[in-house]
Amino acid sequence: MRTTTTLALTLTAAALALTGCAGDNHQDQGSNTNQATQAEQNNQDGQDKQTEFTFGDTYDGPLRTTVNAPEDITTSDYAQPEGGAPAWKVTVTYENTLDEPYNVAMLGVDGYTNNQKGTEVFDHAQGVGNAMETGNIAPGTSAEVVYGFTGEPGADRKLVISSMDGSTQVTFTGDQS
């Protein structure tokens, strides 16, 4: 029962974190029903909110998100899924404007090369794949997370960040560095 309640609260927080119109962040924290209703209303209110951005722009939601231009890399010998392979990495800065900690591992992050979804790369030698290690971002603070994905050099790149429930999705595209 405790695990189910914790999971429900975590998923609700994820939905609120990327919802563009999360109000003034003074919600009643004591009721899951109120939070779920608020998340649904926020999603409806946010229908006209911008969801397409260029690398370097900032999504100004409760979890303020800035995505730098991607960089082409070659993975190191011990990288997963494959060493010595072409890939790209991108640094994302998350700023928590909520009144409670937020765990960035609760976000879905997908990288695309020429509109083909890439496989996520974990390569500590390149500083790539640290979302799980970042953990909770305290209210009023920020953290940088470096994501990596497979893909040929010089190709078109796209990064899609979504809430766990899929209600909010933002896309970053543009030129790479």
matplotlib code that plots the C-alpha trace (Angstrom):
import matplotlib.pyplot as plt

x = [0.0, 2.8, 4.6, 1.4, 0.8, 4.5, 4.3, 1.0, 2.5, 5.7, 3.8, 1.5, 4.6, 6.1, 3.0, 3.0, 6.7, 6.4, 2.9, 3.2, 0.5, 1.1, -0.6, 1.2, 2.6, 0.4, -1.6, -3.2, -0.4, -2.6, -4.9, -4.0, -7.5, -6.8, -3.4, -4.7, -7.5, -5.1, -2.7, -5.6, -6.7, -3.1, -2.8, -6.1, -4.9, -1.5, -2.9, -1.8, 1.6, 4.7, 6.1, 8.7, 12.0, 15.5, 18.6, 19.6, 16.0, 14.3, 11.0, 9.6, 7.5, 7.6, 10.7, 12.5, 14.4, 17.3, 18.9, 22.3, 23.3, 24.3, 27.9, 29.1, 31.2, 32.8, 32.0, 34.8, 35.8, 33.5, 30.4, 27.0, 25.5, 28.8, 32.4, 34.0, 30.7, 29.4, 27.0, 26.0, 25.6, 23.5, 23.5, 20.2, 19.8, 16.8, 15.8, 13.2, 10.7, 8.3, 7.9, 9.2, 12.2, 12.0, 13.8, 14.8, 15.0, 11.1, 11.3, 11.2, 14.1, 14.5, 17.1, 16.5, 19.0, 17.4, 14.0, 15.1, 15.0, 18.5, 19.5, 20.5, 24.3, 25.9, 29.6, 31.1, 34.4, 32.5, 30.3, 27.2, 24.2, 24.1, 20.3, 19.9, 22.9, 21.5, 18.6, 16.4, 16.7, 15.8, 13.3, 15.0, 18.1, 19.2, 21.2, 22.9, 22.2, 24.2, 22.3, 23.8, 22.3, 23.6, 23.7, 25.9, 27.9, 26.6, 23.0, 19.8, 19.2, 16.1, 15.6, 12.1, 11.4, 8.1, 6.3, 6.0, 2.2, 2.8, 0.6, 3.3, 6.0, 8.6, 10.9, 14.2, 15.8, 18.3, 21.9, 24.6, 27.8]
y = [0.0, 2.4, 1.7, 2.3, 5.6, 6.7, 5.7, 7.7, 10.8, 10.5, 10.2, 13.1, 15.2, 14.2, 15.4, 18.7, 19.3, 19.6, 21.0, 24.6, 26.1, 24.7, 27.7, 29.5, 26.3, 26.7, 23.5, 21.5, 18.9, 16.7, 15.2, 12.9, 13.7, 17.4, 16.9, 14.7, 17.1, 20.0, 18.1, 17.4, 21.1, 22.2, 20.0, 21.5, 25.1, 24.4, 23.3, 26.7, 26.7, 26.5, 23.0, 23.4, 25.0, 25.5, 24.2, 27.0, 28.1, 27.6, 25.9, 28.0, 25.5, 24.5, 22.5, 25.2, 23.4, 24.6, 22.3, 23.2, 22.4, 18.8, 17.6, 14.7, 12.2, 8.8, 6.6, 5.3, 1.6, 0.8, 2.7, 1.1, 0.1, 0.0, 1.4, 3.3, 4.1, 7.4, 9.2, 12.6, 14.2, 17.1, 19.0, 19.8, 22.3, 21.7, 24.4, 23.3, 26.1, 23.8, 23.9, 20.3, 18.3, 16.8, 13.7, 14.2, 10.4, 10.6, 12.3, 10.5, 11.8, 10.6, 11.6, 11.4, 11.5, 12.3, 11.6, 8.0, 7.3, 6.6, 4.3, 6.0, 6.0, 5.6, 6.6, 7.9, 8.7, 11.2, 12.3, 11.0, 9.3, 10.8, 11.4, 8.5, 9.9, 13.4, 12.4, 15.0, 18.7, 20.7, 23.6, 26.8, 24.9, 23.6, 20.7, 19.8, 16.4, 15.1, 12.7, 10.7, 8.9, 6.8, 8.5, 9.4, 12.7, 15.8, 14.6, 16.5, 16.1, 16.3, 15.9, 15.1, 15.5, 14.2, 13.7, 10.1, 10.1, 11.6, 14.6, 17.1, 16.9, 19.5, 19.2, 20.8, 21.0, 23.1, 23.3, 21.5, 23.0]
z = [0.0, 0.9, -2.4, -4.4, -2.6, -3.1, -6.8, -7.3, -5.6, -7.7, -11.0, -10.0, -9.3, -12.6, -14.4, -12.6, -13.2, -16.9, -17.1, -18.4, -16.2, -12.8, -11.2, -8.4, -6.8, -3.7, -4.2, -1.4, -0.9, 1.3, -1.3, -4.2, -5.7, -5.6, -7.2, -10.0, -10.7, -10.7, -13.1, -15.5, -15.4, -15.9, -19.0, -20.4, -19.6, -21.1, -24.5, -26.1, -24.3, -26.6, -26.9, -29.7, -28.9, -30.4, -28.7, -26.3, -25.5, -22.2, -21.5, -18.7, -16.7, -13.1, -14.0, -16.1, -18.8, -21.0, -23.6, -25.0, -28.5, -29.0, -29.6, -31.7, -29.8, -30.2, -27.2, -25.0, -24.8, -21.9, -23.0, -23.3, -25.6, -27.6, -27.3, -30.1, -31.8, -33.1, -30.8, -29.5, -26.1, -24.9, -21.6, -20.1, -17.2, -15.0, -12.5, -9.9, -9.3, -7.4, -3.6, -3.2, -4.5, -8.0, -9.3, -12.9, -13.4, -13.5, -16.9, -20.3, -22.4, -26.0, -28.6, -32.4, -35.3, -38.6, -37.0, -36.0, -32.2, -30.9, -28.1, -24.9, -24.3, -20.9, -21.0, -17.7, -19.5, -21.6, -18.6, -20.3, -18.7, -15.2, -14.8, -12.3, -10.3, -10.2, -8.0, -6.4, -7.3, -4.2, -4.6, -5.9, -7.2, -10.5, -11.9, -15.2, -16.7, -19.7, -22.0, -24.8, -27.8, -30.7, -34.1, -37.0, -36.8, -38.5, -38.6, -37.6, -33.9, -31.8, -28.0, -26.6, -22.9, -21.5, -18.2, -17.1, -17.8, -21.3, -20.7, -21.4, -24.0, -25.1, -28.1, -28.8, -32.3, -34.2, -35.1, -33.2, -31.9]

ax = plt.figure().add_subplot(projection="3d")
ax.plot(x, y, z, "-o")
ax.set_aspect("equal")
plt.show()
